[in-house]
């Protein structure tokens, strides 16, 4: 006798355990954003509805928003020329790119005394040489070129009283241009190239060639800072005993005056987003200092603890104003920010062709802040 099945049937569990995976993704070999000024004369052809007498001409740049980020090549840029170049011992490419930048030009005026307006889209040619991580295997199909923002100005405006519809117009563009170098690669999470496995059955001698990907240039992406900080402080200089705001120029102790520092270091945890400006007005030597390059940033303590000290080094330019005016480049600087438990302080030391030490040991808490940056762990070898 067949026994009836009683109760519900239990389905076997389907495992979903964490395991190594090989994924195919677009890899960013290089990514650069820069500002470009373009002056050009472009031809225009009237369309239906355009005025025969033009009294005003305006233009607007056709842009794409920075977000959403695209990881698909768009074929907008054309590689005209490329040649190898060495950047600090790393092989890269000097690539000459051409792009047609679209703008909308609006003509306002009259036709037989009746107001008329039309908008025509034209393109402005753009050619520039850019240093890129652009391996020899790459072509136009590995490029993403976008105009993120900018301004357009007509440099040949219509005269008072109007003019016949022009055959050409002069334009001046200020554009923020983005260039990405992309290629599809297979990666093993976390962030390692993976290779396809050999067939398991039946066992055969493999005829597949070695499958490798172009080597990534080591200058991109740049490492994150370990911490970020800012100081915005103004204090009155004094040489009296116990003074907190002091300044020494060379071997001379400044006895009076004011000094201001406005510095942002590793904003958004990127050393690129850093600036230092210092200014002092005093009887000995008034001057300003602007940082030009940043060499290193050190944060203590290290690790997951919130840092309390940030030390920044680099070079900059001193501009003296009184009593002697002069510009002094290549001045080495060390800026130390300290966010203590009870008081904050900063010290700026300048050496080289101009020597000075400025400090304030009592800074309002809200005027000096140091934050930790959650950086990526060291890469797995």
QUIVEN-V520110 format. One line per field, one symbol per residue. burial: 1 if it has 16 or more other ideal C-beta (glycine too) atoms within 10 Angstrom, else 0. A space follows every 10 residues. Layout:
burial = ???
This chain:
burial = 0000000000 0000000000 0000011111 1000000101 0001000001 1011101010 1010000000 0010011010 0100000000 0110101010 1010101110 0000010101 0101010001 0111100100 0111111001 0101000100 0100100010 1010111111 1110101000 0001000000 0000000000 0011011001 0001111111 1110101100 0000111110 0001001010 1011110010 1001010111 1101111110 1001001010 0000001111 1111110101 0000000100 1111111110 0001111111 0001011111 1010000101 0110000000 0
